[in-house]
Amino acid sequence: MKIVILGADQIGSSLAEYLAREGNEITVVDISASRLSDLTARLDIRTVEGKVSHPSVLRKAGCDEADLLIAVTDSDELNMLACEVANTLFNASTKIARVRDNDYLAHDELFSERALGIELTICPEQLVTDSIYRIFEFPGTLQVLDFAKGKVQLVAVKAIYGGSLVGKELSTLREHLPSVNTRVAAIYRRGKGITPQSDTVIETDDEVFFIASRKDIRAVMKELRRAEQGYRRVIIAGGGNIGERLAKKLQGDHHVKLIEIDAARAQTLAERLTETVVLNGSATRKNLLVEENIDDCDIYCALTNDDEDNIMSSLLAKRLGAQKVLTLINDPAYVELIQGDRIDIAISPQQVTISSILRHVRRGDVAKVHSLRRGAAEAIEAVAHGDADSSQVVGRRIEDIPLPAETMIGAIARGDEVILDHSDVVIETDDHLILFLLDKRRIQEIERLLQVKASYF
């Protein structure tokens, strides 16, 4: 696939790296020669230096032949303008724009085909906020991912001593929860992925990914770890877009304190967040955390724009008695290094943003994609099309489908029904298949498996 990425900051660079390693033909456009030079030193991609909205620059980047245009500069206006220019002059196929200002996002008609013609707008700050909020809904989780419009979810939890299933084979899960349908999609043990079998034994500290209906998540979690109370007392470090958005969602139902180092910004937040206690100061100061009763905090969320500050303040908060710490890490290389030790939950904005874009990159009718484990694994919601003659999946039992190694169909969404106990279920046209790929390099095999023969049309 030919993909043009406008903007080479953290998100643009991460996208370029992720998509180039999948064999896509990537061109990155940016006004900064040094940013582009850094990318070409690491990746086999094309770069074009210049203003991302200029027709001559977009032409040089190959917008007239691109399958996908992704505008992710720091400027909403520049991203929208670039997409409009590409749409008007080059009839660009699919356009994705990073738009963060709610004044724009409140007007869907701006992005319609007759206006800017942008197929997808992404707001990384809102995506990250929503990702964190789902963790608040299910205390004890590391990650909660929605599929089939929220009817089924993929949940990551850390198995701890005291869970009923810890030390036992997966085959006993049915005995423990006879009325609950769930499937374990993958297990990560000491950083290595394991394809679960009926005789696989759950060990303490395993990171377990399971699929279940929303109503059954807590029941499954109790089998893997002791039940946790909700996060009532919350301290947020960082009053940027993510910190403010999260505080706004939590205030009222939670006791929220927000620490912001900039005095003017803190004043603004205090006026906007009427049910949040806003404090002006540095979250890396021990005295401030002690004064604000960090030892009585259910969860500490480090959400500043500085990775080092986030890591240091999280470690300090944990040492001072915070029950749990959640840390925003912009450099994805840090995420796997720190999560699970003294830092309980690490969130990568790049990983969350990439996931929102991938469904436009994947071939076939893909409703949702989630990139996992720093891009090593992937969860996909794909729609089955065709019939028994034209499709390799429709009309076949799941156990007869030639799935690639380390790949499983975790669930099927059929209308309003979610099917989890399904080895002998026959796939029907328009079924939504929730697939888990332990090895993301198998994605092209999955794409070929889901293709429909041309004769069907």
Long-range contacts (C-beta under 8 A, 24 or more apart in sequence): 1-25, 1-67, 1-68, 1-361, 2-27, 2-62, 2-65, 2-66, 2-67, 2-68, 3-27, 3-66, 3-67, 3-68, 3-69, 3-70, 3-361, 4-28, 4-29, 4-58, 4-61, 4-62, 4-63, 4-66, 4-68, 4-69, 4-70, 5-29, 5-70, 5-72, 6-30, 6-52, 6-69, 6-70, 6-71, 6-72, 6-73, 6-79, 6-82, 7-52, 7-71, 7-72, 7-73, 7-74, 7-79, 7-98, 8-32, 8-35, 8-36, 8-39, 8-47, 9-35, 9-72, 9-73, 9-74, 10-330, 10-349, 10-350, 11-72, 11-98, 11-124, 11-349, 11-350, 11-353, 12-70, 12-72, 12-73, 13-38, 13-39, 14-332, 14-350, 14-353, 14-354, 15-70, 15-72, 15-350, 15-353, 15-354, 15-357, 16-43, 16-45, 17-42, 17-43, 18-354, 18-371, 18-375, 19-361, 20-44, 20-45, 21-375, 22-361, 22-443, 24-361, 27-61, 27-62, 27-66, 29-57, 29-58, 29-61, 30-73, 52-78, 52-82, 53-78, 53-81, 53-82, 53-85, 54-85, 55-85, 55-89, 58-82, 58-85, 58-86, 58-89, 58-90, 59-89, 59-90, 63-89, 63-90, 63-92, 64-90, 64-91, 64-92, 66-92, 66-93, 67-93, 67-94, 68-93, 68-94, 68-96, 68-360, 68-361, 69-93, 69-94, 69-95, 69-96, 70-96, 70-357, 71-95, 71-96, 71-97, 71-98, 72-97, 72-98, 72-122, 73-98, 76-100, 76-101, 76-104, 80-104, 80-110, 80-116, 80-118, 83-116, 83-117, 83-118, 84-116, 84-117, 87-116, 87-117, 87-118, 94-119, 94-120, 94-360, 95-119, 95-120, 96-120, 96-121, 96-122, 96-357, 96-360, 97-121, 97-122, 98-122, 98-123, 98-124, 99-123, 100-124, 100-125, 100-126, 100-241, 119-360, 120-356, 120-357, 120-360, 122-353, 122-356, 122-357, 124-349, 124-352, 124-353, 125-240, 125-241, 125-242, 125-245, 126-245, 127-349, 127-352, 127-353, 127-356, 128-242, 128-328, 128-347, 128-349, 128-352, 129-242, 129-245, 129-246, 129-249, 131-347, 131-352, 132-242, 132-246, 132-301, 132-326, 132-347, 133-246, 133-249, 133-250, 135-326, 135-345, 136-230, 136-231, 136-250, 136-254, 136-299, 138-217, 138-218, 138-221, 139-228, 139-229, 139-230, 139-231, 140-221, 140-225, 140-227, 140-228, 141-221, 142-207, 142-339, 142-344, 142-345, 143-372, 144-217, 145-370, 145-379, 146-368, 147-367, 147-368, 147-379, 147-381, 147-411, 147-413, 147-432, 147-434, 148-367, 148-381, 148-411, 148-413, 148-418, 148-432, 148-434, 150-214, 151-213, 151-214, 151-413, 151-416, 151-418, 152-211, 152-212, 152-213, 152-214, 152-411, 152-413, 152-418, 152-420, 152-434, 153-211, 153-212, 153-213, 153-214, 153-217, 154-185, 154-209, 154-210, 154-211, 154-370, 154-379, 154-410, 154-434, 154-436, 155-209, 155-210, 155-211, 155-212, 155-217, 155-220, 155-221, 156-207, 156-208, 156-209, 157-207, 157-208, 157-210, 157-221, 157-224, 157-225, 158-205, 158-206, 158-207, 158-208, 158-225, 158-340, 159-202, 159-203, 159-204, 159-205, 159-206, 159-207, 159-208, 159-224, 159-225, 160-204, 160-205, 160-224, 160-225, 160-226, 161-204, 162-225, 162-226, 163-202, 163-222, 163-223, 163-224, 163-225, 163-226, 164-222, 164-223, 165-202, 165-223, 165-224, 166-202, 166-203, 166-204, 166-224, 166-225, 167-201, 167-202, 167-203, 167-204, 168-201, 168-202, 169-198, 169-199, 169-200, 169-201, 170-196, 170-197, 170-198, 170-199, 170-200, 170-201, 170-202, 171-198, 171-199, 173-223, 176-223, 177-216, 177-219, 177-220, 177-223, 180-212, 180-216, 180-219, 180-220, 181-212, 181-213, 181-216, 181-418, 181-420, 181-421, 182-210, 182-211, 182-212, 182-216, 182-220, 182-420, 183-210, 183-211, 183-212, 183-408, 183-410, 183-411, 183-420, 183-421, 184-208, 184-209, 184-210, 185-209, 185-210, 185-211, 185-379, 185-408, 185-410, 185-436, 186-377, 186-436, 186-438, 188-373, 191-336, 193-373, 193-376, 193-377, 193-406, 193-438, 193-439, 195-406, 195-408, 195-438, 205-340, 207-340, 209-372, 209-436, 211-410, 211-411, 211-420, 211-434, 211-436, 212-420, 213-418, 213-420, 229-298, 230-298, 231-298, 231-299, 231-324, 232-298, 233-296, 233-297, 233-298, 233-299, 234-297, 234-298, 234-299, 234-300, 234-301, 235-259, 235-289, 235-292, 235-294, 235-297, 235-299, 235-300, 235-301, 235-317, 235-322, 236-301, 236-303, 237-283, 237-300, 237-301, 237-302, 237-303, 237-304, 237-309, 237-310, 237-313, 238-283, 238-302, 238-303, 238-304, 238-305, 238-310, 238-328, 239-265, 239-266, 239-269, 239-278, 240-303, 240-304, 240-305, 242-303, 242-328, 242-349, 243-301, 243-303, 243-304, 244-269, 244-272, 244-273, 246-301, 246-303, 247-273, 247-276, 248-272, 248-273, 248-276, 251-275, 251-276, 257-292, 259-283, 259-288, 259-292, 261-304, 283-309, 283-313, 283-317, 284-309, 284-312, 284-313, 284-316, 286-316, 286-320, 289-313, 289-316, 289-317, 289-320, 290-320, 294-320, 294-321, 294-322, 295-320, 295-321, 295-322, 296-321, 297-321, 297-322, 297-323, 298-323, 298-324, 299-323, 299-324, 299-325, 299-326, 300-324, 300-325, 300-326, 301-325, 301-326, 301-327, 301-328, 302-326, 302-327, 302-328, 303-328, 304-328, 305-330, 307-331, 307-334, 311-338, 311-343, 314-342, 314-343, 315-342, 315-343, 318-342, 318-343, 332-374, 333-374, 335-374, 336-373, 336-374, 348-374, 351-375, 362-443, 362-447, 363-447, 363-451, 364-447, 364-450, 364-451, 365-450, 367-432, 371-440, 375-440, 376-439, 376-440, 377-436, 377-437, 377-438, 377-439, 377-440, 378-436, 378-437, 378-440, 378-443, 379-410, 379-434, 379-435, 379-436, 379-437, 380-433, 380-434, 380-435, 380-437, 380-446, 381-413, 381-432, 381-433, 381-434, 381-435, 382-432, 382-433, 382-435, 382-446, 382-450, 383-430, 383-431, 383-432, 383-433, 384-427, 384-428, 384-429, 384-430, 384-431, 384-432, 384-433, 384-450, 385-429, 385-430, 385-450, 385-452, 385-456, 386-429, 386-452, 386-453, 386-456, 387-429, 387-456, 389-453, 389-456, 390-452, 390-453, 390-455, 390-456, 391-450, 391-452, 391-453, 391-456, 392-449, 392-450, 392-451, 393-427, 393-433, 393-449, 393-450, 394-427, 394-428, 394-429, 394-431, 395-426, 395-427, 395-428, 396-426, 396-427, 397-423, 397-424, 397-425, 397-426, 397-427, 398-422, 398-423, 398-424, 398-425, 398-427, 399-423, 399-424, 401-427, 401-449, 402-449, 403-449, 404-437, 404-442, 404-445, 404-446, 404-449, 405-439, 405-442, 406-437, 406-438, 406-439, 406-442, 407-435, 407-436, 407-437, 407-438, 407-439, 407-442, 407-445, 407-446, 408-435, 408-436, 409-433, 409-434, 409-435, 410-434, 410-435, 410-436
